[in-house]
Amino acid sequence: MKVPVIDNGGQWTHREWRVLRDLGVDCQILPNTAAPEEIAGADAVVLSGGALSLESSTEPLGRVAEWIDVLRLPVLGICVGHQYLARHYGGTVSHAAAGEFGRVEVELSDPVHPLWTGLSSPTRVWANHNDQVTQPPPGWTTLARSTACPVQAMAAPDRPLFGVQFHPEVEHTVGGRRIFENFLALARGETPLPPPRSA
């Protein structure tokens, strides 16, 4: 299975690459300026975290918009990647009233969703953000929330597109490796997507 990590300029990219490599995935790091033909052979994509601020911004995230709808690959967006998915598909990204840094307790709003297989609610994750998704895109499901962040995770209604605000690639996130395993199973079609429901 080939799953590139799209680098959005953060410190997290190599950690994501390492988790995928350890899971036996053919993984390389590509810049977010990679051309669509460089992505076309992938089976899925991870959009990494980064230090960018998408709050009140319409700036493109490299060339991601050129391929994300055309190639229709499974995508796991992490932190800024999560925020990009929200903005791209019509959700809202805002500056958080209180940023989250370090361990955060998260409630799994949809604990039976297959992205959470093997996890329990509430769970503890590692977060590092000042901006956050405050409204998911139309039709998307909110999968998790915390006291300070209303959309800690979300899923598209009819495609394997997922976003998480926290960082599953770090060992401080309980079950983080399992989240990657669950995403890969969804991307391969081994685990079916749940029927659509409103956010």
N, C-alpha and C positions, 0 to 999 in steps of 0.2 A: 504494500500500500504506500502510495506517494503523497505526502502531506507537507508542503512547504510552510514555513513560518514567515509571515510578512512582517518585516521589521519596521516599526513606527518610531524608532529612535529611542527606545527605552532600555533600561537595564535588565528587563525581564526576558528579552528575546532568547538569549542563550539558555536560560533555564527551561523555557518551553521546548526548545530544540532538544535539550538533553532528555526531558521526560519522554518525548516522542521517540527519540533514538533508543532509549532504554526499553520502550514497548515494542521494539522491532520494526518501527516505521522507517521507510526511506524518506529522510527529512533533510531539507536544506534551508538555509536562511536566505530570503530574497528581500531586497529593498522594496518599499511601497511604490517605487517608481518602475518596478519591473513591468515589461510589456506584456500584454495579454497572452501572446504566444508562449511566454515563459511559464505561465500558469496553466495553460490549456491541458497539459498532460497529467495534472494532479488529480487525485481522487477526492481530496478535501483540502481545506485551507485553514490555518490558524492566523487570525489577525492579532498581532501582539499588542501589548500595552505600550505606553510611551509617555513622554513628558509634554506632549502637545495638549493644547486647550481647544476643544471644539465648541465651547460655550459661546453662543452668539456669533458663531463663525460659519461662513459658507465656503471657506477654503477647501479645496479638494484634499483628500488623503492620498497623496501621490497619484497613481493611476488606477486605484482600486475600482473607481466607478466605471472604468472602461471594460472591466471583465466580470464584475460580480453578478450582474443581471444576465449577461450574455452566456457565460459558461455554466451558470446555475449549479455550482459546486456546493457541497456541504461546507459550512463555515462556522467556526467557533471564534467569536470575538471576545477578547479579554481586555478589560479596563478601557483604554481609548478605542480599541477595536469594537468593544461592546457599544460605546457611545457613537462610533461611526455608523454601526448598523442601525441604531435608533434614528439618527439624523437622516441617513440615506433613505430609509423607508417611511419617513414621515412622523417620527416621534420627536420628543423634545429633550434637549440637553441643556442643563442649567448649572450655574455655580452653586455648589452646596452651601447651605447655611452653616453647616459644620462638616468639615472634611473628615474622612476616616483614615487613620494611620495606625497600622498595627493590627492586633487581634480584634475581631468584630464578631458578635453573635448574630447569626443569620437565621431567619425563619424560612423554611421551604414552603412557599405558598401553595405549591402543587407537589407535595412530597412523593406522589406515585409516578411523576413524570420519569421516563426512562433515563434522562440525563442524571437523575439522582439515585439510580439503582445502587443499593449498598450503603447509602447515607441515611442518617436519621435527622430529625428536626426537633429542636434547633441544632445548628452545627456551628463550629467556629472556623473562621476563615481569616486570611491576611489581606488587608486592604491598604490602598495607598492612592488616594484621589481627593482632589478639590472640586472637580466637576462630576456630574452624575446624570443619569437618565431620570427625568422626572415624569415622563409620559412615554410609554412604549408606542411603537407604530400601530396604526389601526389594525385590529384583528390579532395582534400579537398577544401572547399570554405572559403575564408576570409570573415567574417561577420562584422568586425568592425576594425577600425584603429584610431590611434591618431598621433599627429605630431611626437612624439618620438618613437612610437611603431607601426610597420607595420601590426602586427597581434594581435589585441586586443581580437579578438574572431574568432572562426573557427568551421566548421561543416564537418563531414564525408559525403561522397557522397551517401552512401546507408545504413547507420545505424544511430540510434539515439545516436551519439557520438558528444559531444560539448565541447569546451574549451573556457574559458574566462580568460584573463590575470588579469583583475581587480577583485574587491571583491563585488559581489552582495549582500553578507550577511550583509553588514554594512549599516546603515541608510543614510550615506552620498552619497551612490550610488542611483541616481534617478531611481525609478522603479525596484530596486533590488529584492524585494519580488515578483514582477510580473515575473521576469526572472525565478525564481524558479517555480512559478506556470506554466509558459509556458513549462519549461522542464518536469515537471510532466505530463502535458497533452500530450506532445510528447511521453514520456515514456509509458503512458497508451494506446497510440494509438488513443486517442480522437482527436488529431490533426495530420493529415498526414504529413509525411516528404515531402518536396518539391522535384521535380525531380532533379537528379544530374546535376551539371554544374562544369566547371573547376574553380580552385582558381583564 
